[in-house]
Amino acid sequence: MTTPDAAAFLRIEGVSKTFGHFQAVKDVNLTVGKGEIFSLLGGSGCGKTTLLRMLAGFEEPTSGRIFLDGRDMAGVPPWERPVHMMFQSYAIFPHMTVEANVGYGLKHEKSWTKAQRAARVAEMLDLVQLTQFAKRKPHQISGGQRQRVALARALARQPKLLLLDEPLAALDKKLREHTQFELMSIQERTGVTFIVVTHDQEEAMTLSDRVAVMDKGEVKQIGSPTEIYEFPASKFVAGFIGSVNSFDATVTGREKPHLRLKVPALGIEVTARDVPGVVEGQKVTLAVRPEKIRLSKDRPEGGNAVQGHVKDLAYFGKDSLYRIRLGDTLIQAHAVNARRGDEGSRVADWDDAVWLAFDPASAIVLVE
C-alpha cells in the first residue's frame, strides 16, 4: 500500500459530464498518487464508469480538466494515452492462445523487435502465473485464469495508469477473494497506478489504498478504507459501506471528549464521540455498526446500555446476526460464536431478553 505523492500523479479538476439533460458526473475533484490502488465505489448509475471512460478517453468531459503525470488529457485520443482499460467482460479473443492474447497489443509497438515482444509476453505470463497455459485457448482455462490473461495483456504495454471496470464481478465469491490479493500483489510488483470501479464494498475495502464513494454523479467522501468505514462523512456513506443502525437524536450537551444525545428510539441518553461544530439542541443522526454492539444476558456496567428482546437471528458459523426489538425499533447486532456448537455457541435465542451496549467511541454522530 502506498500514500499519494504531494504532486498528484492523476488530477481530476471540476470534471462534469452531461448526456442531453442528464448529468452523469457532477463537478468531481480528486487526486491519485503514483502507485496507488484507488477505487471508485458506488451503486449502478452513480457515474463511476462514466468517469472511468473519461480517463480512458472514450468520453470527453463536458467541463473540467484531467491531468495525467502532468499532461493535460484534453483532446488526447485513447490510443495516445498511457492508459489501458480492463473491461468487466475481459474482452479476450476466443480464437487466440493465451500468449497471443497477451501479446496482441505489442504488435503495434513498431520500435520493439520480435524477440523483445516475445520476452515481454513471457514476463507477463510469469507475472500472472500462466506460463504453463501459454498455448491454451481461453475456453480451456478457468474464469479466474481468463481474468489474469486480460490483466497481463493490459500490463504488457507498460501503461502509466490501469483502469479496471468491475474486474472481479464475473468470479464466484471464493475465487474473487483469492484474486483480490493476487491483484494487490501484482500491482505492488509492477508499481502501475490502478483505478478500480466497483459496486462491491468489500472489494473496495480489501483492494484499495483509498476509496471515493460516489452517488448521483458526485463524490461523497474520499479516504482510506478505515476512514470511510469508521468516520463516514454522511448518512449515505455510513449506510452504503457495510451495515449500520441509525437513530434520530438531539444534542443535549458536551462533556469532552464526548457528546450527550437524547435518542427517543432507545429511550435513553447516549454518550457519543464528539463532533466539532455541533451545538446543544441540534438535530443529528446517531449511527452504530452492528459489530460494535455487545450482547449479554446480564446488565453491563456503564452507560449506553438498553434492554430488548431477540426477534430474529441468523447463524453464519463464525458469527450470528441478531435483530433485537426495542419498542417499535429493530436493532441489528453481530456476535462472534466463540464457543463450540455443542456448548451452545449463540449468545441468545429467539425471544430472549438481552442487553445491548456500545462504547462512546463506536457511536458515530452524523450532521448531514
Secondary structure, DSSP 8 states (H G I E B T S, - for coil): -----SS-SEEEEEEEEEETTEEEEEEEEEEE-TT-EEEEE--TTSSHHHHHHHHHTSS--SEEEEEETTEE-TT--GGGSSEEEE-TT----TTS-HHHHHHGGGGG-TTS-HHHHHHHHHHHHHHTT-GGGTT--GGGS-HHHHHHHHHHHHHHT--SEEEEESTTTTS-HHHHHHHHHHHHHHHHHH--EEEEEES-HHHHHHH-SEEEEEETTEEEEEE-HHHHHHS-SSHHHHHHSS--EEEEEEEEEEETTEEEEEETTTTEEEEEE--TT--TT-EEEEEE-GGG-EEESS--SSSSEEEEEEEEEEE-SSEEEEEEEETTEEEEEEEE--S-GGGT-SS--TT-EEEEE--GGG-EEE--
